[in-house]
């Protein structure tokens, strides 16, 4: 990977904040430099432990929690690895896009990364142009989703979705959904019995410029079923119509 950043025109954005977590000095510094030249505010961490210190400072230390709009996370970090960081961020309902970087390029690694809450996956080695394009796309989709009007409360059978509170209750019990899972369920509940193709879900949830794998949809549907279905192996809410897509209701 070359140290020089790509010659890209500045992006039109409002100083979004990016956290880059990677233990390889050259990659971390090169990514940070490229993003900084594009106008982003960049914070770096050389380990999982350092990232957690920034995002979840211990009480009494007087350190404010780092607020970011996008996290770029290396999968193979020493100590606390990238998957653990993703899990913790989603467990604490941090609503930001997560882009995973990893020298591991196997399909299972991509799937596991998406299952724990990542929004996109970029294998090493990568081109800086592609990384910047993916960051731009993730931020744009996230901003678009945040700007959409919300229906206050959606109800279907024993599922209640509070859109403005980012809360979902199933049979009176609150379940913890990732931002993408929440958006998929919201779409489903807004249009019961509608059949959604993978392409339609990708456009509505990830955006038309999504550059990842279509299996992302299947991963998120499976994870959503595990949280809202009484028996995920025999779903009653989200059913699969082979050759067509998914239907809710």
C-alpha positions as a Markdown table, in Angstrom:
| # | Residue | x | y | z |
|---|---|---|---|---|
| 1 | Unk | 0.0 | 0.0 | 0.0 |
| 2 | Unk | 1.4 | 3.4 | -1.0 |
| 3 | Unk | 1.7 | 6.2 | 1.5 |
| 4 | Unk | 0.4 | 8.8 | -0.9 |
| 5 | Unk | -3.4 | 9.4 | -0.7 |
| 6 | Unk | -5.5 | 9.2 | -3.9 |
| 7 | Unk | -6.2 | 12.4 | -5.8 |
| 8 | Unk | -10.0 | 12.7 | -5.2 |
| 9 | Unk | -12.0 | 15.8 | -5.3 |
| 10 | Unk | -13.2 | 17.0 | -1.8 |
| 11 | Unk | -16.5 | 15.6 | -0.7 |
| 12 | Unk | -19.5 | 17.6 | 0.1 |
| 13 | Unk | -20.2 | 16.9 | 3.8 |
| 14 | Unk | -20.2 | 18.6 | 7.2 |
| 15 | Unk | -17.0 | 17.5 | 8.9 |
| 16 | Unk | -18.1 | 14.0 | 9.7 |
| 17 | Unk | -16.1 | 12.3 | 12.4 |
| 18 | Unk | -14.4 | 9.0 | 11.7 |
| 19 | Unk | -12.7 | 6.5 | 14.1 |
| 20 | Unk | -10.0 | 4.3 | 12.5 |
| 21 | Unk | -9.0 | 1.3 | 14.5 |
| 22 | Unk | -6.1 | -0.7 | 13.2 |
| 23 | Unk | -2.9 | -2.0 | 14.8 |
| 24 | Unk | -0.8 | -1.7 | 11.5 |
| 25 | Unk | 0.8 | 1.7 | 11.7 |
| 26 | Unk | 1.1 | 2.2 | 7.9 |
| 27 | Unk | -2.5 | 1.3 | 7.2 |
| 28 | Unk | -3.8 | 3.3 | 10.1 |
| 29 | Unk | -1.8 | 6.5 | 9.2 |
| 30 | Unk | -2.5 | 6.2 | 5.5 |
| 31 | Unk | -6.2 | 5.8 | 5.9 |
| 32 | Unk | -6.3 | 8.7 | 8.5 |
| 33 | Unk | -4.3 | 10.9 | 6.1 |
| 34 | Unk | -6.6 | 10.2 | 3.1 |
| 35 | Unk | -9.7 | 10.8 | 5.1 |
| 36 | Unk | -8.3 | 14.0 | 6.6 |
| 37 | Unk | -7.5 | 15.3 | 3.2 |
| 38 | Unk | -11.1 | 14.7 | 2.2 |
| 39 | Unk | -12.3 | 16.9 | 5.1 |
| 40 | Unk | -13.2 | 14.3 | 7.7 |
| 41 | Unk | -12.3 | 14.7 | 11.4 |
| 42 | Unk | -10.3 | 11.5 | 12.1 |
| 43 | Unk | -9.4 | 9.9 | 15.4 |
| 44 | Unk | -7.2 | 6.8 | 15.4 |
| 45 | Unk | -6.7 | 3.9 | 17.8 |
| 46 | Unk | -3.9 | 1.3 | 17.5 |
| 47 | Unk | -5.7 | -1.4 | 19.5 |
| 48 | Unk | -9.1 | -2.6 | 20.6 |
| 49 | Unk | -8.4 | -1.6 | 24.2 |
| 50 | Unk | -7.6 | 2.0 | 23.1 |
| 51 | Unk | -10.8 | 2.1 | 21.0 |
| 52 | Unk | -12.9 | 1.0 | 24.0 |
| 53 | Unk | -11.2 | 3.6 | 26.2 |
| 54 | Unk | -12.2 | 6.3 | 23.7 |
| 55 | Unk | -15.8 | 5.1 | 23.2 |
| 56 | Unk | -16.5 | 3.9 | 26.7 |
| 57 | Unk | -14.4 | 5.8 | 29.2 |
| 58 | Unk | -14.4 | 4.6 | 32.8 |
| 59 | Unk | -16.6 | 6.6 | 35.2 |
| 60 | Unk | -14.8 | 9.1 | 37.3 |
| 61 | Unk | -12.0 | 9.7 | 34.9 |
| 62 | Unk | -13.5 | 12.9 | 33.6 |
| 63 | Unk | -13.1 | 11.9 | 30.0 |
| 64 | Unk | -15.9 | 12.5 | 27.6 |
| 65 | Unk | -17.0 | 9.7 | 25.3 |
| 66 | Unk | -15.8 | 10.0 | 21.8 |
| 67 | Unk | -18.7 | 10.7 | 19.4 |
| 68 | Unk | -18.2 | 9.5 | 15.8 |
| 69 | Unk | -20.3 | 9.2 | 12.7 |
| 70 | Unk | -18.4 | 6.2 | 11.2 |
| 71 | Unk | -16.1 | 3.5 | 12.6 |
| 72 | Unk | -13.5 | 1.7 | 10.4 |
| 73 | Unk | -12.5 | -1.4 | 12.4 |
| 74 | Unk | -9.7 | -3.9 | 11.6 |
| 75 | Unk | -10.9 | -7.4 | 12.3 |
| 76 | Unk | -7.6 | -8.9 | 13.5 |
| 77 | Unk | -6.8 | -6.7 | 16.5 |
| 78 | Unk | -4.7 | -7.8 | 19.4 |
| 79 | Unk | -6.5 | -8.3 | 22.7 |
| 80 | Unk | -10.0 | -7.1 | 22.0 |
| 81 | Unk | -10.7 | -8.0 | 18.3 |
| 82 | Unk | -12.8 | -6.2 | 15.8 |
| 83 | Unk | -15.8 | -8.5 | 16.2 |
| 84 | Unk | -15.9 | -7.8 | 19.9 |
| 85 | Unk | -15.8 | -4.1 | 19.2 |
| 86 | Unk | -18.7 | -4.4 | 16.8 |
| 87 | Unk | -20.7 | -6.4 | 19.3 |
| 88 | Unk | -20.1 | -3.9 | 22.1 |
| 89 | Unk | -21.0 | -0.9 | 19.9 |
| 90 | Unk | -24.3 | -2.5 | 18.8 |
| 91 | Unk | -25.0 | -3.7 | 22.4 |
| 92 | Unk | -24.8 | -0.1 | 23.5 |
| 93 | Unk | -27.0 | 0.9 | 20.6 |
| 94 | Unk | -24.3 | 3.1 | 19.0 |
| 95 | Unk | -26.1 | 4.1 | 15.8 |
| 96 | Unk | -23.3 | 4.6 | 13.3 |
| 97 | Unk | -22.1 | 2.7 | 10.2 |
| 98 | Unk | -19.3 | 0.2 | 10.8 |
| 99 | Unk | -16.8 | -0.7 | 8.0 |
| 100 | Unk | -14.7 | -3.8 | 8.7 |
| 101 | Unk | -11.2 | -4.2 | 7.3 |
| 102 | Unk | -9.4 | -7.5 | 7.3 |
| 103 | Unk | -6.8 | -9.6 | 5.6 |
| 104 | Unk | -9.3 | -12.4 | 6.0 |
| 105 | Unk | -11.3 | -12.6 | 2.8 |
| 106 | Unk | -13.3 | -15.8 | 3.3 |
| 107 | Unk | -17.0 | -15.7 | 3.0 |
| 108 | Unk | -17.5 | -16.9 | 6.5 |
| 109 | Unk | -15.5 | -14.0 | 7.9 |
| 110 | Unk | -17.6 | -11.5 | 6.0 |
| 111 | Unk | -20.8 | -13.2 | 7.2 |
| 112 | Unk | -19.6 | -13.2 | 10.8 |
| 113 | Unk | -18.7 | -9.5 | 10.6 |
| 114 | Unk | -22.1 | -8.6 | 9.2 |
| 115 | Unk | -23.8 | -10.8 | 11.9 |
| 116 | Unk | -22.2 | -8.8 | 14.7 |
| 117 | Unk | -23.4 | -5.5 | 13.4 |
| 118 | Unk | -21.0 | -4.3 | 10.7 |
| 119 | Unk | -22.5 | -2.6 | 7.7 |
| 120 | Unk | -19.8 | -3.3 | 5.1 |
| 121 | Unk | -16.6 | -5.3 | 4.7 |
| 122 | Unk | -13.5 | -4.4 | 2.8 |
| 123 | Unk | -10.7 | -7.1 | 2.5 |
| 124 | Unk | -7.0 | -6.2 | 2.6 |
| 125 | Unk | -5.2 | -5.1 | 0.5 |
| 126 | Unk | -7.6 | -2.4 | -0.7 |
| 127 | Unk | -7.4 | 0.7 | -2.8 |
| 128 | Unk | -7.8 | 4.0 | -1.0 |
| 129 | Unk | -10.3 | 5.2 | -3.7 |
| 130 | Unk | -12.6 | 2.3 | -2.9 |
| 131 | Unk | -12.3 | 2.8 | 0.9 |
| 132 | Unk | -13.2 | 6.5 | 0.6 |
| 133 | Unk | -16.1 | 5.6 | -1.8 |
| 134 | Unk | -17.4 | 3.1 | 0.7 |
| 135 | Unk | -17.1 | 5.5 | 3.6 |
| 136 | Unk | -19.0 | 8.2 | 1.6 |
| 137 | Unk | -21.7 | 5.7 | 0.7 |
| 138 | Unk | -22.2 | 4.5 | 4.3 |
| 139 | Unk | -22.4 | 8.0 | 5.6 |
| 140 | Unk | -24.8 | 9.1 | 2.9 |
| 141 | Unk | -27.1 | 6.2 | 3.5 |
| 142 | Unk | -27.0 | 6.7 | 7.2 |
| 143 | Unk | -27.8 | 10.4 | 6.9 |
| 144 | Unk | -30.7 | 9.7 | 4.5 |
| 145 | Unk | -32.2 | 7.1 | 6.8 |
| 146 | Unk | -32.0 | 9.5 | 9.8 |
| 147 | Unk | -33.8 | 12.2 | 7.8 |
| 148 | Unk | -36.8 | 10.0 | 6.9 |
| 149 | Unk | -40.1 | 10.7 | 8.6 |
| 150 | Unk | -41.0 | 8.3 | 11.3 |
| 151 | Unk | -44.4 | 6.7 | 12.3 |
| 152 | Unk | -44.5 | 7.0 | 16.0 |
| 153 | Unk | -45.7 | 3.4 | 16.8 |
| 154 | Unk | -46.2 | 0.4 | 14.6 |
| 155 | Unk | -48.0 | -2.7 | 15.9 |
| 156 | Unk | -48.5 | -6.2 | 14.4 |
| 157 | Unk | -49.8 | -9.0 | 16.5 |
| 158 | Unk | -47.5 | -9.1 | 19.6 |
| 159 | Unk | -44.7 | -6.9 | 18.1 |
| 160 | Unk | -44.7 | -3.2 | 18.9 |
| 161 | Unk | -42.1 | -0.9 | 17.3 |
| 162 | Unk | -41.5 | 2.6 | 18.7 |
| 163 | Unk | -39.8 | 4.4 | 15.8 |
| 164 | Unk | -38.7 | 7.6 | 17.5 |
| 165 | Unk | -37.4 | 5.7 | 20.5 |
| 166 | Unk | -35.7 | 3.0 | 18.6 |
| 167 | Unk | -37.4 | 0.3 | 20.7 |
| 168 | Unk | -39.1 | -2.9 | 19.8 |
| 169 | Unk | -41.2 | -5.1 | 22.1 |
| 170 | Unk | -42.1 | -8.7 | 21.4 |
| 171 | Unk | -44.8 | -10.1 | 23.6 |
| 172 | Unk | -44.1 | -7.2 | 26.0 |
| 173 | Unk | -40.4 | -8.0 | 26.2 |
| 174 | Unk | -37.9 | -5.5 | 24.8 |
| 175 | Unk | -35.5 | -6.9 | 22.2 |
| 176 | Unk | -32.2 | -5.3 | 21.1 |
| 177 | Unk | -32.0 | -4.8 | 17.3 |
| 178 | Unk | -29.1 | -3.4 | 15.3 |
| 179 | Unk | -29.9 | -0.3 | 13.2 |
| 180 | Unk | -30.2 | -2.3 | 10.0 |
| 181 | Unk | -32.4 | -4.9 | 11.7 |
| 182 | Unk | -34.6 | -2.2 | 13.1 |
| 183 | Unk | -35.0 | -0.5 | 9.6 |
| 184 | Unk | -35.9 | -3.9 | 8.0 |
| 185 | Unk | -38.5 | -4.6 | 10.6 |
| 186 | Unk | -39.9 | -1.1 | 10.3 |
| 187 | Unk | -40.3 | -1.5 | 6.5 |
| 188 | Unk | -42.0 | -4.9 | 7.0 |
| 189 | Unk | -44.4 | -3.5 | 9.6 |
| 190 | Unk | -45.2 | -0.5 | 7.4 |
| 191 | Unk | -46.3 | -2.9 | 4.6 |
| 192 | Unk | -47.6 | -6.2 | 6.0 |
| 193 | Unk | -47.9 | -9.0 | 3.5 |
| 194 | Unk | -45.8 | -7.2 | 0.9 |
| 195 | Unk | -43.2 | -9.3 | -0.8 |
| 196 | Unk | -39.7 | -7.7 | -0.7 |
| 197 | Unk | -37.0 | -8.9 | -3.0 |
| 198 | Unk | -33.4 | -8.7 | -1.8 |
| 199 | Unk | -32.7 | -5.9 | -4.3 |
| 200 | Unk | -35.6 | -3.9 | -2.9 |
| 201 | Unk | -34.4 | -4.3 | 0.7 |
| 202 | Unk | -30.9 | -3.4 | -0.3 |
| 203 | Unk | -32.1 | -0.2 | -1.9 |
| 204 | Unk | -34.4 | 0.8 | 0.9 |
| 205 | Unk | -32.1 | -0.1 | 3.8 |
| 206 | Unk | -28.5 | 0.1 | 2.4 |
| 207 | Unk | -29.1 | 2.5 | -0.5 |
| 208 | Unk | -28.9 | 2.2 | -4.3 |
| 209 | Unk | -25.1 | 2.6 | -4.3 |
| 210 | Unk | -24.5 | -0.4 | -2.0 |
| 211 | Unk | -21.4 | -2.3 | -3.1 |
| 212 | Unk | -21.4 | -5.3 | -0.8 |
| 213 | Unk | -22.7 | -8.8 | -1.1 |
| 214 | Unk | -26.4 | -9.6 | -1.6 |
| 215 | Unk | -26.1 | -12.2 | 1.1 |
| 216 | Unk | -26.0 | -9.3 | 3.6 |
| 217 | Unk | -29.8 | -9.3 | 3.4 |
| 218 | Unk | -30.1 | -13.0 | 4.3 |
| 219 | Unk | -27.7 | -12.5 | 7.2 |
| 220 | Unk | -29.8 | -9.7 | 8.7 |
| 221 | Unk | -33.1 | -11.5 | 8.1 |
| 222 | Unk | -31.8 | -14.6 | 9.9 |
| 223 | Unk | -30.6 | -12.5 | 12.8 |
| 224 | Unk | -33.9 | -10.6 | 12.9 |
| 225 | Unk | -35.8 | -13.8 | 13.1 |
| 226 | Unk | -33.7 | -15.0 | 16.0 |
| 227 | Unk | -34.9 | -11.9 | 17.9 |
| 228 | Unk | -38.6 | -11.7 | 17.0 |
| 229 | Unk | -39.7 | -15.2 | 16.2 |
| 230 | Unk | -40.8 | -17.6 | 18.9 |
| 231 | Unk | -39.2 | -20.4 | 16.8 |
| 232 | Unk | -36.7 | -19.0 | 14.2 |
| 233 | Unk | -36.6 | -22.4 | 12.5 |
| 234 | Unk | -40.3 | -22.2 | 11.7 |
| 235 | Unk | -40.9 | -18.4 | 11.3 |
| 236 | Unk | -44.4 | -17.0 | 11.7 |
| 237 | Unk | -43.6 | -13.4 | 11.0 |
| 238 | Unk | -40.9 | -13.2 | 8.3 |
| 239 | Unk | -41.3 | -16.0 | 5.7 |
| 240 | Unk | -39.2 | -16.8 | 2.7 |
| 241 | Unk | -40.8 | -17.0 | -0.8 |
| 242 | Unk | -38.2 | -18.9 | -2.8 |
| 243 | Unk | -37.4 | -17.1 | -6.0 |
| 244 | Unk | -39.2 | -13.9 | -4.8 |
| 245 | Unk | -37.9 | -12.7 | -1.5 |
| 246 | Unk | -39.3 | -12.1 | 2.0 |
| 247 | Unk | -42.8 | -11.4 | 3.3 |
| 248 | Unk | -43.9 | -10.1 | 6.7 |
| 249 | Unk | -47.2 | -11.3 | 8.0 |
